[in-house]
Amino acid sequence: MGNKVTTAIFPVAGMGTRFLPATKSVPKEIMTLVDRPLIQYAIDEARAAGITEFIFVTSRGKGALEDYFDLAPNLEEELRSKGKDALLEVLHKTNMDSGDIAYIRQHKALGLGHAVWCARRLIGDRPFAVILPDDVISAEKPCLQQMVEAYEETGGNMVAAMEVAPERTSSYGILDVEKEDGNLLHIKGMVEKPKAEESPSNLAVIGRYILSPSVLKNLDHVKKGAGGEIQLTDAIAAELDQGRKVYGYRFAGQRFDCGSKSGFLQATVSYGLARPELRDDLAAYLKDIVPGLG
């Protein structure tokens, strides 16, 4: 039903103040989870889902993020001369071909909806994905790939969904569900950051979206909402008002909120334990420092 999704927007303009002083000089998106920057996990997930065009919505001070995707000929030559082929292969996976990647500046921090709107001229009239690198999702089949496969059957708009504790609904966009069809949720409404007692469910929108280009037109008219920002949730909810479909997708996998220190630490432990060459040492250390573990 839906057109093929080949373009993704990565909103990476945030200041990362929760990680100061590190983010004084290092963009949060290239802080490392084990040995790969957050942004690399997002790029790898996008590629697995068939994305071939990558749009980064950045801001002042993100030069190191842009440099990360450039070729590093001196480093490559050094590795090649020393026969470090495995490391050379790792390095090649970080390269982006000329023309595959574009950078758009968001000059004012006006919210996620505004960041996506900044890329409207590059999107045109095609459906597109949005990936928030702060949300790292560990899954056997990458989350966006799960969604793209479902979207090919449904078209419309689709957001990743997961259950959160009722007292946490005020931190998320929350779905008002009409009916459930396996992992697919038919949505009749969306509310940004509702109080627990006013929340229509405890199903929260997580940082993966597949959106119709009409969402960008809706963003032309969205007023500042929760937190004084232009909310992407409001523009997606407007799709329902205009008679278009919005689906939630209950993905298989574990999501880590790497926008928070505790989430970043949890992800580091989880991804560390998943690495065969690190697992034994890390597990032994954790058992040693946490009485009763294991």
matplotlib code that plots the C-alpha trace (Angstrom):
import matplotlib.pyplot as plt

x = [0.0, 2.5, 5.3, 8.8, 10.5, 14.1, 14.7, 15.1, 15.4, 17.7, 17.0, 20.3, 20.2, 19.8, 22.4, 22.7, 22.8, 22.0, 25.5, 27.5, 30.4, 31.1, 28.8, 30.6, 32.9, 31.4, 28.0, 25.9, 25.2, 28.8, 29.2, 30.1, 27.9, 30.6, 32.7, 30.2, 28.7, 25.0, 24.5, 26.1, 23.4, 20.7, 22.4, 22.9, 19.2, 18.1, 20.3, 18.8, 15.3, 16.3, 17.1, 19.5, 19.1, 20.0, 19.0, 20.5, 18.9, 21.8, 22.7, 25.8, 28.6, 27.8, 30.9, 32.3, 29.1, 29.5, 33.2, 32.4, 30.9, 33.8, 36.5, 39.7, 42.4, 45.4, 43.8, 42.8, 46.3, 47.8, 45.5, 46.2, 50.0, 49.8, 47.5, 44.7, 42.0, 39.3, 39.5, 39.6, 36.3, 34.8, 36.0, 34.4, 31.0, 31.1, 31.6, 28.8, 28.9, 28.9, 25.3, 23.7, 23.8, 22.5, 22.7, 20.0, 20.4, 17.7, 18.6, 16.2, 15.3, 11.6, 10.9, 10.9, 8.1, 10.0, 13.2, 11.3, 9.7, 13.1, 13.8, 10.5, 12.2, 14.4, 11.4, 9.0, 6.0, 7.6, 6.9, 9.8, 11.1, 12.3, 14.8, 15.7, 19.2, 18.6, 16.2, 18.5, 16.5, 18.2, 16.3, 16.9, 15.3, 16.0, 12.9, 12.6, 12.8, 9.9, 7.9, 8.8, 7.6, 4.3, 4.0, 4.2, 0.9, -0.8, 0.5, -0.7, 1.5, 3.1, 4.8, 6.7, 4.8, 5.7, 4.0, 5.3, 4.4, 1.2, 3.1, 5.5, 2.9, 3.6, 7.0, 5.7, 3.3, 0.5, -1.7, -5.5, -6.1, -9.2, -8.4, -5.4, -4.5, -1.5, 1.5, -0.5, -2.5, -5.3, -5.1, -8.0, -6.0, -2.7, -2.0, 1.4, 2.6, -0.8, -1.1, -1.5, -5.1, -5.9, -4.0, -6.0, -3.6, 0.0, 1.1, 3.9, 5.3, 9.0, 11.5, 10.7, 8.2, 7.1, 5.2, 3.2, 4.5, 1.1, 2.5, 4.9, 2.0, 0.3, 3.5, 3.0, -0.1, 0.8, 0.9, 3.3, 2.0, 3.3, 6.5, 6.1, 7.5, 6.1, 5.1, 5.4, 2.6, 0.2, 0.9, 0.4, -2.8, -4.0, -3.8, -6.6, -8.7, -8.2, -9.4, -6.0, -4.7, -2.3, -1.0, 1.1, 3.5, 4.3, 7.9, 9.8, 13.0, 14.3, 14.4, 17.1, 16.6, 20.2, 19.1, 19.3, 22.4, 20.8, 19.5, 22.9, 24.5, 21.9, 22.5, 26.2, 25.9, 23.4, 25.4, 28.6, 27.2, 26.0, 29.5, 31.3, 34.7, 33.5, 30.8, 32.8, 34.9, 32.0, 29.7, 32.3, 32.9, 29.2, 28.8, 31.7, 30.5, 26.7, 26.1, 23.6, 23.8, 23.7]
y = [0.0, 2.6, 3.9, 2.5, 4.4, 5.3, 8.6, 9.1, 12.3, 12.3, 15.2, 15.8, 19.5, 19.1, 20.6, 17.4, 19.5, 16.4, 15.1, 18.2, 18.7, 16.0, 17.7, 21.0, 19.8, 16.4, 16.2, 13.8, 11.7, 10.7, 9.7, 6.0, 3.1, 0.4, 1.4, 2.8, 6.3, 6.5, 7.8, 4.7, 2.5, 4.7, 4.6, 0.9, 0.4, 2.7, 0.9, -2.5, -1.0, 0.0, 3.7, 5.1, 8.9, 10.4, 13.9, 15.3, 18.2, 19.8, 23.0, 25.1, 23.0, 19.7, 19.8, 16.6, 14.8, 15.8, 14.8, 11.4, 10.3, 11.6, 9.4, 9.2, 8.4, 8.8, 6.5, 4.0, 4.0, 3.5, 0.5, -1.0, -0.7, -2.5, -5.3, -4.4, -5.5, -6.1, -2.6, -1.3, -3.0, -1.5, 1.9, 1.4, 0.9, 4.4, 6.0, 7.6, 8.0, 11.5, 12.6, 10.0, 12.5, 16.0, 18.5, 21.0, 23.6, 24.2, 27.7, 27.7, 24.9, 24.9, 21.2, 17.9, 18.9, 22.0, 19.9, 17.6, 20.6, 22.0, 19.1, 19.6, 20.8, 17.7, 15.3, 16.7, 14.5, 11.2, 9.2, 9.3, 7.8, 9.7, 8.2, 9.7, 8.4, 8.9, 5.9, 2.9, -0.3, -3.7, -6.1, -9.3, -7.6, -3.9, -1.8, 0.3, -2.8, -4.3, -1.1, -0.8, -4.4, -3.6, -0.2, -1.9, -3.5, -0.5, 2.8, 5.8, 6.9, 4.6, 5.2, 2.8, 2.1, 0.5, 0.3, 2.6, 2.9, 4.9, 7.6, 8.1, 9.1, 12.8, 12.2, 10.8, 11.2, 8.7, 6.7, 6.5, 3.0, 2.1, -1.6, -3.9, -6.3, -8.3, -5.9, -3.3, -0.7, 1.3, 4.8, 7.2, 9.9, 11.0, 13.2, 14.8, 14.4, 13.9, 13.6, 10.0, 10.5, 12.0, 9.6, 7.5, 4.6, 3.7, 3.1, 5.6, 6.8, 5.9, 7.6, 5.8, 7.1, 6.5, 9.5, 10.8, 14.0, 15.6, 15.6, 18.3, 20.4, 20.0, 21.3, 24.6, 25.2, 23.5, 26.0, 25.6, 22.9, 21.0, 22.7, 25.6, 23.6, 22.6, 19.0, 16.3, 14.4, 17.3, 17.1, 13.4, 13.7, 16.1, 13.3, 11.6, 14.7, 14.9, 11.3, 9.6, 6.5, 6.4, 3.1, 2.3, -0.6, -2.6, -3.5, -6.6, -5.4, -3.5, 0.3, 2.2, 6.0, 7.1, 10.7, 10.0, 9.1, 6.0, 4.8, 5.3, 3.3, 0.5, 0.3, 0.2, -2.8, -4.6, -4.1, -5.0, -8.3, -9.0, -8.9, -12.3, -10.8, -8.6, -10.7, -12.9, -10.1, -7.7, -10.3, -11.3, -7.7, -7.0, -10.1, -9.0, -5.5, -6.2, -8.7, -11.5, -10.8, -14.0]
z = [0.0, 1.1, -1.0, -0.3, 2.6, 1.6, 3.5, 7.2, 9.3, 12.3, 14.7, 16.4, 17.2, 21.0, 23.3, 25.4, 28.6, 30.8, 29.8, 30.7, 30.9, 28.3, 25.8, 26.1, 23.3, 22.2, 20.5, 22.6, 19.4, 19.2, 22.8, 22.7, 23.8, 24.3, 21.3, 18.8, 18.9, 19.5, 16.0, 14.5, 16.1, 14.5, 11.1, 11.2, 12.1, 9.2, 6.7, 7.8, 7.1, 3.5, 4.1, 1.5, 2.1, 5.5, 6.6, 9.8, 11.5, 13.4, 15.2, 16.0, 17.5, 15.8, 13.5, 15.1, 14.2, 10.5, 10.5, 11.9, 8.6, 6.5, 5.1, 7.2, 4.6, 7.0, 9.6, 6.9, 5.5, 8.9, 9.6, 6.1, 6.5, 9.9, 8.5, 10.8, 8.3, 10.9, 12.2, 8.6, 8.0, 11.1, 9.9, 6.5, 8.0, 9.4, 6.0, 4.1, 0.3, -1.2, -1.8, 0.7, 3.6, 4.0, 6.9, 7.7, 10.5, 13.1, 14.3, 17.3, 19.7, 19.0, 19.5, 17.6, 15.3, 14.2, 13.7, 11.3, 9.6, 8.8, 6.4, 4.5, 1.2, 1.1, 1.7, -0.8, -1.4, -0.2, 3.0, 5.3, 8.6, 11.7, 14.1, 17.5, 18.3, 22.0, 21.8, 21.4, 20.7, 21.1, 18.9, 16.9, 13.9, 14.0, 15.2, 12.0, 9.8, 11.8, 11.2, 7.5, 6.9, 8.7, 6.9, 3.5, 4.3, 5.9, 4.5, 6.4, 9.4, 11.9, 15.3, 17.5, 20.8, 24.1, 27.5, 30.2, 33.9, 34.4, 36.4, 33.4, 30.9, 31.5, 29.8, 26.5, 23.7, 24.6, 22.2, 22.4, 20.9, 19.0, 18.5, 18.6, 15.8, 17.0, 17.1, 15.1, 17.0, 15.3, 16.8, 17.3, 19.1, 20.5, 23.6, 24.3, 27.9, 29.7, 33.5, 34.6, 35.6, 32.2, 30.0, 27.5, 27.9, 29.0, 25.4, 24.7, 21.4, 21.2, 18.8, 15.6, 13.1, 9.5, 8.3, 5.4, 3.7, 4.7, 8.3, 7.1, 5.8, 9.2, 10.9, 9.0, 11.2, 14.5, 17.3, 20.2, 22.5, 25.6, 26.9, 24.6, 21.7, 18.3, 19.0, 16.3, 18.1, 17.4, 13.6, 13.5, 15.5, 12.9, 10.3, 12.2, 12.1, 8.3, 7.9, 7.4, 9.2, 12.1, 13.5, 16.5, 16.2, 19.4, 18.5, 19.7, 21.5, 24.5, 24.4, 26.3, 26.9, 26.2, 26.7, 30.4, 32.4, 34.0, 30.6, 29.0, 31.8, 31.5, 27.8, 28.3, 30.6, 28.4, 25.2, 27.0, 28.2, 24.6, 23.3, 23.5, 24.0, 26.9, 28.5, 31.0, 32.4, 32.7, 34.3, 36.8, 37.7, 38.2, 40.4, 42.4, 43.1, 43.4, 46.3, 45.3, 41.5, 39.5]

ax = plt.figure().add_subplot(projection="3d")
ax.plot(x, y, z, "-o")
ax.set_aspect("equal")
plt.show()
